[in-house]
């Protein structure tokens, strides 16, 4: 259907590229649009940062979104998305110019400086259009409508997204970033505005019909349903194998990762490969399992050693512009941190190599230090751009993170030579490992830290033990961190997004038990601090408490999408429910109270009421209650963030393994119908839906493994037994823990799963903790120590008795 839209014979659709003579610029996934000269790029990489003299103030000044506030003093007469703007467009009978971006978007800043701060451009916009600004992170539903349109029409998209609409919000034409003036045979933004004005005046009916047709076709294409209530046999196994083969085909054996530059750390791909490796191992196909595992671990190592990883402050940048994970696009996004912490935790669970637990701690300690608010809320992002010096009028990408060799030498003194060799620091600058790293010489004489040699090799060269070498490196990083802290900091987007907090809650909760498997006496070096694993659980619970208190209506059982000073007007979307439910299930399974499981069940009921297509299967991305949002989409693509449908399928499977009776059957039935909706996608484009491939296989597992831990929740033995239950990687395991002295817990299980209730009742003894492992309707004898539980869980699935 989307193919038909792109190649439709409708004259009004074909008119769009003729009117604009323009294909959208590369999305924000690409660092450098190819039409910018080095000289101009250097200018644009220096963003205006000072609005000390406000000659203009528009309606955005009253908004809460950091992105909208960045545009509050443009001479453009911006409106926020809403009826006031729509009514004004109808009153004036003019088209709408819709600009969508987010606060840490580099090319959004570029377009602001070039066009939206320009008085001549503002006059054209104000005279001929009603201009609306949308924060895509605040209104992903609005973004989805018009991004889908631009992608269907041109085959690509990105941010800033620039779309022209009729007063009734139908898309007329669009693109992404537009330079201000005509150049290299491409029209500039001012030319675009004039052409749109001319087309509106002379071909209005054709444009409006085109927009209505596009929305009609997109609605049909994006609202797929299935008359079948489950996937055919064989599809899950085939999809899992196909996705693994497709990813393996793009594997970079030199630098790791699955694909070419620019390289994104797409955690859902790692999820799929680790899951499939485990499946092969369980069926005795050890060569295949080990081969996949080696690809994953090699990729994780190179990512952690590369410049995409912030070696000084912790955490990961958005992506690498080159193939060797060296020079990144420097923004840091919460959704990356939560997912990456989890895949490094998985790698540690499999290998017990503290390299991976160290990186997971590195990410979580970064979030704990820099991204958590006073009430436990976790912020959204940090910008790529910052001023080089305090008070500078312009910003540059990466200014906060890069180093000159002399600067490093002055700060580190006697250890500078060691540090510079370790991180490949050179006087001429080190962004020379790839022709893609710095094609326009932006980082001349600057260095992005990257590890290229092993610790043991350099420790030997400098005549010291590996431990002493690591201590020296850690102390050097601490000194550079202190020096860096005195630089102007990148903009912090302190918006709290429910879905992204759900991802982070998951990783903090999982770390609280998985990291208890680290060898006793493991040492950590700055920026990692020796956080007690149970502290990570406290952080997870505090973030969840914040969402419950500030972003949840206890009467309607509904979520709000985001928070900054107060809840946003936007309601919770599918991803908010799905990702938060996933985080709450992890919060419970890894040791949190029964209240988190109760809330997850309650939210699942709300999600089903608001988003579930009861007849056609699967979940829509929004409630359909806002008439200004023209599409309800069933998303499936697992990209930088997993799709709400993929996560929902796994949530339903997990919930079905916890409760029993009709409730479990309903969860399983909804999961089966959901996956049936995406049968064609699983067959034809498995690589686009890696997490959904995992979900499809999880559903066909005959009996999910259950570990039931019974005992006093406050005891150290209880904590250790829970840690043992989670010590080994197994995505097809459910952990249930019960304190029989807790009346609320026992009542819940008596109602929702009588078998679990009886296990708890019959195996409870004061000052004693036991664990039972159940599968295929058979349970092991009670186990009373951690090592016995780990030993049993390490056996093949057929031997639990």
GUMIRO-768120 format. One line per field, with one value per residue (C-alpha): x, y, z; chain; residue number from 0. Coordinates in steps of 0.02 Angstrom, whole numbers. Layout:
px: [X ...]
py: [Y ...]
pz: [Z ...]
chain: [A ...]
n: [NUM ...]
//
This chain:
px: [0 142 220 62 67 246 213 32 -28 -127 -76 -86 40 156 143 234 411 386 332 478 615 672 709 722 893 964 884 967 1038 1172 1294 1332 1212 1314 1277 1365 1538 1673 1672 1484 1483 1606 1493 1338 1419 1431 1256 1191 1166 1134 962 1014 922 748 682 539 431 299 170 299 362 218 257 350 442 629 623 478 559 716 608 511 608 616 537 426 251 252 100 103 2 -180 -348 -292 -172 -294 -432 -313 -268 -453 -491 -352 -377 -191 -87 4 192 228 405 443 605 676 787 950 930 1085 1006 854 972 1051 884 837 995 986 800 692 801 807 689 659 612 503 409 368 309 207 127 84 67 17 176 168 311 300 419 421 465 313 194 257 81 84 261 212 75 183 345 251 187 360 439 303 320 509 578 665 639 718 722 689 532 457 280 150 -31 -202 -304 -389 -216 -199 -19 15 203 354 536 664 803 802 951 901 955 961 1124 1194 1038 925 795 822 688 636 610 510 397 364 326 207 119 103 37 -89 -152 -162 -181 -266 -399 -270 -160 -303 -364 -186 -171 -337 -292 -123 -198 -333 -204 -87 -228 -271 -91 -44 -198 -168 -269 -278 -428 -320 -295 -120 37 53 169 348 340 420 569 593 583 710 831 804 833 994 1054 1015 1105 1253 1263 1295 1418 1578 1714 1844 1754 1596 1417 1286 1292 1398 1427 1346 1338 1200 1204 1037 1010 862 983 1092 935 892 1067 1088 914 949 1120 1035 908 1046 1141 988 966 1149 1202 1354 1455 1315 1280 1463 1483 1337 1393 1568 1493 1391 1531 1656 1532 1499 1686 1721 1574 1636 1814 1760 1725 1538 1567 1603 1759 1770 1591 1509 1362 1348 1323 1188 1289 1457 1480 1619 1634 1754 1638 1757 1685 1506 1359 1377 1199 1155 980 900 822 997 1066 928 936 1126 1144 1030 1126 1291 1207 1154 1331 1395 1264 1327 1515 1538 1671 1674 1717 1530 1468 1589 1511 1335 1388 1470 1303 1199 1322 1316 1127 1132 1255 1194 1019 912 806 775 622 700 635 755 784 777 936 1093 1133 1276 1317 1393 1495 1684 1704 1589 1491 1533 1396 1406 1401 1496 1457 1562 1646 1613 1689 1844 2023 2180 2341 2419 2265 2281 2467 2440 2307 2388 2572 2678 2540 2499 2607 2524 2350 2382 2447 2303 2171 2263 2283 2391 2446 2374 2211 2156 1999 2096 2050 1922 1884 1710 1770 1801 1781 1774 1917 1801 1905 2078 2202 2062 2044 1898 1955 1964 2049 2152 2271 2246 2276 2399 2506 2523 2543 2691 2765 2756 2824 2675 2542 2376 2290 2410 2391 2201 2212 2320 2198 2052 2139 2178 1996 1944 2059 1995 1816 1847 1923 1781 1654 1717 1673 1503 1389 1278 1094 1000 826 748 582 528 458 365 419 604 594 520 675 789 688 713 902 922 810 900 1071 1022 1029 1135 1284 1283 1369 1526 1676 1708 1840 1807 1884 1809 1892 1825 1697 1626 1597 1578 1389 1307 1191 1042 1062 1014 849 818 845 726 590 610 589 434 363 386 286 148 139 156 106 -34 -217 -272 -456 -449 -297 -220 -43 15 155 282 320 412 356 186 112 100 -67 -25 -97 6 39 61 249 222 112 213 387 328 241 401 500 376 384 573 553 447 544 711 652 528 364 204 131 235 160 -14 15 83 -77 -184 -90 -108 -297 -294 -182 -302 -450 -366 -258 -306 -390 -505 -567 -411 -274 -123 -110 -130 -2 -130 -305 -393 -476 -385 -466 -312 -210 -259 -184 -191 -43 4 191 306 479 609 732 825 679 583 406 263 188 347 365 180 189 329 238 83 186 270 104 27 167 132 -55 -169 -344 -443 -331 -178 -276 -330 -151 -91 -235 -199 -14 -53 -173 -49 89 -30 -58 126 145 198 327 399 411 476 568 622 774 657 571 705 619 455 546 598 420 352 474 439 256 290 397 290 317 406 525 467 578 479 574 488 548 564 593 707 837 1005 971 815 918 1051 924 844 1016 1046 879 938 1122 1112 1048 877 746 618 619 495 545 409 453 337 352 215 211 147 -43 -61 56 -28 -201 -142 -72 -220 -334 -219 -119 -168 -20 103 1 11 198 224 109 184 367 370 473 532 713 721 722 684 674 580 608 455 431 318 202 343 436 605 622 645 821 892 1054 1108 1236 1110 988 1121 1177 1000 964 1123 1059 968 778 736 821 734 681]
py: [0 120 72 127 296 325 276 328 394 526 691 782 663 673 862 870 832 938 1087 1072 996 931 766 770 793 646 622 663 487 565 692 790 829 805 975 1077 1144 1128 1316 1323 1168 1246 1397 1291 1181 1339 1365 1527 1502 1673 1753 1883 2019 1959 2064 1942 1833 1716 1595 1461 1559 1488 1307 1180 1084 1129 1118 1239 1357 1360 1442 1559 1712 1678 1815 1677 1690 1510 1421 1260 1116 1147 1218 1400 1374 1271 1401 1540 1445 1421 1604 1668 1527 1493 1334 1278 1260 1121 1105 952 920 895 993 896 883 957 996 1071 1197 1228 1267 1381 1485 1492 1517 1539 1676 1765 1913 1892 1709 1750 1880 1754 1627 1755 1830 1672 1532 1487 1411 1272 1198 1020 929 752 683 769 725 566 536 696 661 486 549 669 571 423 537 604 431 358 499 516 354 441 561 638 790 931 875 1013 985 1099 1062 1120 1207 1039 963 858 854 948 925 907 868 877 1006 1147 1266 1449 1487 1397 1301 1153 1143 1127 1253 1348 1370 1542 1471 1327 1449 1548 1391 1326 1495 1494 1316 1357 1506 1417 1230 1225 1095 977 993 965 812 746 765 682 538 514 506 385 269 280 244 88 32 65 -11 -191 -328 -516 -630 -772 -776 -851 -872 -1028 -1161 -1136 -948 -904 -1022 -965 -780 -802 -894 -772 -619 -694 -737 -564 -480 -598 -555 -373 -412 -308 -431 -292 -170 -261 -210 -264 -144 -4 177 273 142 140 36 -46 -150 -246 -329 -385 -449 -556 -626 -673 -751 -855 -908 -972 -1069 -1150 -1195 -1278 -1386 -1440 -1330 -1264 -1207 -1095 -1031 -989 -905 -787 -754 -706 -579 -500 -493 -425 -289 -242 -233 -119 -6 12 49 173 358 324 281 429 365 514 533 368 326 316 443 421 343 338 427 306 117 101 172 319 490 501 616 674 685 563 490 402 267 215 209 98 -28 -33 -59 -210 -291 -270 -350 -494 -513 -519 -650 -760 -736 -680 -564 -404 -304 -309 -277 -130 -51 -77 8 146 184 173 278 412 416 418 564 674 627 600 737 771 658 513 562 522 656 631 687 791 894 865 1050 1165 1325 1306 1440 1521 1663 1615 1667 1507 1320 1179 995 891 1042 971 801 827 863 946 852 1000 1015 833 854 1008 920 749 790 634 514 608 496 339 411 481 315 222 335 370 556 653 833 839 763 582 586 502 318 327 442 459 512 696 730 919 934 1000 917 969 955 883 708 592 461 282 127 34 -71 -197 -146 -289 -238 -58 -103 -211 -72 50 -77 -92 -219 -214 -162 -15 32 34 137 266 272 295 437 520 507 583 733 759 742 881 990 951 996 1175 1187 1252 1101 1040 1079 956 909 886 824 659 536 385 261 303 298 125 68 142 67 -103 -86 -20 -158 -296 -230 -245 -436 -478 -379 -481 -615 -509 -591 -535 -399 -337 -164 -18 136 309 352 190 195 44 59 -78 -173 -148 41 18 -58 95 207 102 108 295 326 216 305 472 412 342 504 632 548 430 465 341 370 339 223 321 384 553 548 669 790 953 1055 975 836 873 887 736 573 416 325 140 147 230 87 -53 6 50 -118 -204 -102 -141 -327 -318 -215 -352 -502 -432 -404 -261 -275 -353 -179 -159 -318 -260 -95 -182 -288 -133 -40 -188 -180 6 -25 -156 -39 109 36 -145 -183 -316 -372 -355 -389 -287 -117 57 188 313 310 388 515 668 722 823 662 591 416 271 161 -16 4 -146 -79 -115 26 140 102 -62 -54 -46 -201 -304 -255 -283 -460 -502 -419 -524 -683 -639 -597 -759 -855 -773 -789 -934 -970 -857 -707 -803 -870 -693 -628 -770 -751 -565 -601 -734 -620 -476 -580 -645 -465 -451 -621 -547 -436 -583 -684 -551 -420 -510 -397 -247 -331 -423 -406 -465 -618 -655 -630 -750 -884 -854 -887 -1057 -1116 -1259 -1215 -1061 -1096 -1032 -1001 -976 -905 -917 -834 -678 -533 -435 -571 -576 -757 -701 -573 -702 -830 -701 -658 -843 -853 -714 -759 -847 -777 -851 -743 -883 -882 -805 -771 -760 -719 -726 -681 -789 -674 -535 -546 -439 -552 -713 -645 -594 -766 -857 -764 -758 -920 -1051 -1163 -1028 -991 -1173 -1181 -1032 -1098 -1273 -1221 -1080 -1090 -946 -896 -1007 -967 -1099 -1099 -1213 -1228 -1278 -1323 -1439 -1455 -1524 -1438 -1476 -1520 -1365 -1292 -1204 -1126 -1014 -1131 -1274 -1159 -1096 -1274 -1331 -1181 -1213 -1385 -1415 -1387 -1572 -1603 -1504 -1647]
pz: [0 42 -124 -209 -123 -176 -354 -369 -534 -442 -523 -358 -278 -426 -416 -251 -306 -463 -359 -240 -348 -181 -98 91 165 261 430 593 580 471 537 379 237 80 6 140 107 241 269 289 397 517 530 557 687 791 852 919 1105 1175 1180 1308 1211 1166 1024 998 1108 1037 1107 1140 1290 1394 1349 1455 1319 1314 1125 1108 1232 1124 989 1104 1046 860 753 682 756 817 888 988 917 961 915 926 781 679 701 648 488 449 487 374 247 237 247 403 412 536 605 713 808 981 1096 1070 880 796 627 712 789 618 538 682 663 474 448 602 675 506 494 307 325 475 374 238 366 462 307 214 344 519 592 720 822 891 1007 937 1109 1183 1041 957 891 787 730 675 559 461 468 394 256 212 219 108 -18 -26 47 192 335 488 598 583 495 388 324 247 295 244 381 413 445 287 224 63 42 152 184 322 336 209 191 187 8 -160 -178 -273 -380 -228 -176 -15 117 54 -120 -46 46 -113 -214 -81 -77 -266 -266 -129 -228 -397 -365 -196 -237 -310 -155 -35 -130 -132 56 91 -25 58 232 173 95 244 364 269 256 437 519 470 552 551 538 601 788 788 683 575 643 587 567 736 711 531 579 718 604 459 568 637 461 396 540 525 340 387 526 527 576 592 706 761 737 612 466 397 446 519 657 785 944 907 1065 993 872 1017 1105 954 931 1113 1116 961 1025 1183 1079 976 1134 1210 1054 1052 905 998 847 787 964 995 826 859 1036 976 855 993 1121 995 947 1129 1162 1015 1057 1235 1179 1046 1053 1052 1235 1348 1437 1553 1612 1568 1457 1268 1131 999 857 769 602 553 544 692 828 848 810 874 856 1035 1102 1241 1246 1394 1284 1229 1406 1475 1333 1323 1510 1491 1347 1441 1593 1481 1415 1594 1640 1498 1517 1699 1626 1730 1574 1535 1712 1720 1565 1632 1794 1692 1607 1765 1867 1731 1742 1931 1935 1792 1737 1892 1969 2154 2163 2069 1897 1754 1622 1434 1349 1340 1186 1065 1056 1186 1196 1196 1328 1456 1379 1199 1079 979 1012 929 919 1038 1120 1294 1254 1145 1199 1135 1173 1264 1374 1425 1459 1567 1671 1691 1705 1732 1679 1518 1406 1472 1452 1277 1214 1292 1213 1048 1083 960 943 766 825 813 704 564 581 442 297 372 545 507 320 342 468 604 740 682 827 935 1004 1035 1160 1094 1164 1034 1139 1278 1459 1486 1338 1394 1578 1530 1425 1570 1693 1809 1855 1763 1924 1950 1768 1784 1944 1854 1708 1827 1918 1750 1699 1865 1838 1661 1724 1850 1714 1596 1730 1722 1538 1482 1491 1349 1363 1473 1417 1588 1520 1600 1473 1542 1408 1422 1612 1594 1498 1631 1775 1695 1686 1864 1934 1838 1890 2074 2063 1912 1979 2138 2034 2017 2099 2276 2281 2103 2087 1994 1924 1886 1818 1888 2075 2187 2201 2304 2186 2302 2279 2097 2153 2262 2110 2004 2135 2160 1972 1969 2122 2032 1882 1993 2092 1952 1789 1836 1870 2003 1961 1774 1784 1641 1614 1553 1426 1498 1638 1656 1806 1781 1674 1488 1403 1297 1361 1379 1216 1184 1213 1382 1441 1361 1416 1591 1613 1557 1683 1822 1785 1801 1959 2034 1968 2028 2206 2214 2309 2247 2221 2063 1990 2038 1950 1795 1786 1809 1672 1555 1579 1536 1386 1320 1344 1257 1119 1081 916 987 816 711 840 895 975 899 946 1014 1087 937 1051 980 816 767 753 584 596 717 677 729 740 725 683 817 790 910 1025 1018 952 1075 996 1017 1199 1229 1159 1280 1425 1389 1384 1549 1633 1569 1654 1822 1839 1797 1734 1618 1647 1587 1437 1391 1399 1290 1166 1143 1116 986 891 899 820 687 632 588 505 338 421 517 356 238 342 501 522 545 693 794 962 887 820 1000 1060 928 984 1168 1136 1059 1206 1275 1457 1522 1666 1835 1985 2146 2295 2465 2624 2729 2610 2725 2748 2660 2612 2518 2420 2381 2322 2207 2140 2105 2014 1898 1886 1719 1555 1515 1428 1447 1637 1758 1938 2071 2251 2401 2582 2661 2813 2699 2695 2536 2438 2494 2453 2279 2239 2314 2192 2040 2047 2175 2132 2179 2335 2390 2355 2467 2603 2604 2598 2723 2880 2988 2955 2802 2617 2485 2296 2178 1991 1890 1708 1609 1760 1867 2009 2085 2268 2378 2367 2518 2457 2315 2238 2223 2133 2013 1977 1938 1827 1729 1676 1513 1518 1526 1693 1830 1941]
chain: [A A A A A A A A A A A A A A A A A A A A A A A A A A A A A A A A A A A A A A A A A A A A A A A A A A A A A A A A A A A A A A A A A A A A A A A A A A A A A A A A A A A A A A A A A A A A A A A A A A A A A A A A A A A A A A A A A A A A A A A A A A A A A A A A A A A A A A A A A A A A A A A A A A A A A A A A A A A A A A A A A A A A A A A A A A A A A A A A A A A A A A A A A A A A A A A A A A A A A A A A A A A A A A A A A A A A A A A A A A A A A A A A A A A A A A A A A A A A A A A A A A A A A A A A A A A A A A A A A A A A A A A A A A A A A A A A A A A A A A A A A A A A A A A A A A A A A A A A A A A A A A A A A A A A A A A A A A A A A A A A A A A A A A A A A A A A A A A A A A A A A A A A A A A A A A A A A A A A A A A A A A A A A A A A A A A A A A A A A A A A A A A A A A A A A A A A A A A A A A A A A A A A A A A A A A A A A A A A A A A A A A A A A A A A A A A A A A A A A A A A A A A A A A A A A A A A A A A A A A A A A A A A A A A A A A A A A A A A A A A A A A A A A A A A A A A A A A A A A A A A A A A A A A A A A A A A A A A A A A A A A A A A A A A A A A A A A A A A A A A A A A A A A A A A A A A A A A A A A A A A A A A A A A A A A A A A A A A A A A A A A A A A A A A A A A A A A A A A A A A A A A A A A A A A A A A A A A A A A A A A A A A A A A A A A A A A A A A A A A A A A A A A A A A A A A A A A A A A A A A A A A A A A A A A A A A A A A A A A A A A A A A A A A A A A A A A A A A A A A A A A A A A A A A A A A A A A A A A A A A A A A A A A A A A A A A A A A A A A A A A A A A A A A A A A A A A A A A A A A A A A A A A A A A A A A A A A A A A A A A A A A A A A A A A A A A A A A A A A A A A A]
n: [0 1 2 3 4 5 6 7 8 9 10 11 12 13 14 15 16 17 18 19 20 21 22 23 24 25 26 27 28 29 30 31 32 33 34 35 36 37 38 39 40 41 42 43 44 45 46 47 48 49 50 51 52 53 54 55 56 57 58 59 60 61 62 63 64 65 66 67 68 69 70 71 72 73 74 75 76 77 78 79 80 81 82 83 84 85 86 87 88 89 90 91 92 93 94 95 96 97 98 99 100 101 102 103 104 105 106 107 108 109 110 111 112 113 114 115 116 117 118 119 120 121 122 123 124 125 126 127 128 129 130 131 132 133 134 135 136 137 138 139 140 141 142 143 144 145 146 147 148 149 150 151 152 153 154 155 156 157 158 159 160 161 162 163 164 165 166 167 168 169 170 171 172 173 174 175 176 177 178 179 180 181 182 183 184 185 186 187 188 189 190 191 192 193 194 195 196 197 198 199 200 201 202 203 204 205 206 207 208 209 210 211 212 213 214 215 216 217 218 219 220 221 222 223 224 225 226 227 228 229 230 231 232 233 234 235 236 237 238 239 240 241 242 243 244 245 246 247 248 249 250 251 252 253 254 255 256 257 258 259 260 261 262 263 264 265 266 267 268 269 270 271 272 273 274 275 276 277 278 279 280 281 282 283 284 285 286 287 288 289 290 291 292 293 294 295 296 297 298 299 300 301 302 303 304 305 306 307 308 309 310 311 312 313 314 315 316 317 318 319 320 321 322 323 324 325 326 327 328 329 330 331 332 333 334 335 336 337 338 339 340 341 342 343 344 345 346 347 348 349 350 351 352 353 354 355 356 357 358 359 360 361 362 363 364 365 366 367 368 369 370 371 372 373 374 375 376 377 378 379 380 381 382 383 384 385 386 387 388 389 390 391 392 393 394 395 396 397 398 399 400 401 402 403 404 405 406 407 408 409 410 411 412 413 414 415 416 417 418 419 420 421 422 423 424 425 426 427 428 429 430 431 432 433 434 435 436 437 438 439 440 441 442 443 444 445 446 447 448 449 450 451 452 453 454 455 456 457 458 459 460 461 462 463 464 465 466 467 468 469 470 471 472 473 474 475 476 477 478 479 480 481 482 483 484 485 486 487 488 489 490 491 492 493 494 495 496 497 498 499 500 501 502 503 504 505 506 507 508 509 510 511 512 513 514 515 516 517 518 519 520 521 522 523 524 525 526 527 528 529 530 531 532 533 534 535 536 537 538 539 540 541 542 543 544 545 546 547 548 549 550 551 552 553 554 555 556 557 558 559 560 561 562 563 564 565 566 567 568 569 570 571 572 573 574 575 576 577 578 579 580 581 582 583 584 585 586 587 588 589 590 591 592 593 594 595 596 597 598 599 600 601 602 603 604 605 606 607 608 609 610 611 612 613 614 615 616 617 618 619 620 621 622 623 624 625 626 627 628 629 630 631 632 633 634 635 636 637 638 639 640 641 642 643 644 645 646 647 648 649 650 651 652 653 654 655 656 657 658 659 660 661 662 663 664 665 666 667 668 669 670 671 672 673 674 675 676 677 678 679 680 681 682 683 684 685 686 687 688 689 690 691 692 693 694 695 696 697 698 699 700 701 702 703 704 705 706 707 708 709 710 711 712 713 714 715 716 717 718 719 720 721 722 723 724 725 726 727 728 729 730 731 732 733 734 735 736 737 738 739 740 741 742 743 744 745 746 747 748 749 750 751 752 753 754 755 756 757 758 759 760 761 762 763 764 765 766 767 768 769 770 771 772 773 774 775 776 777 778 779 780 781 782 783 784 785 786 787 788 789 790 791 792 793 794 795 796 797 798 799 800]
//
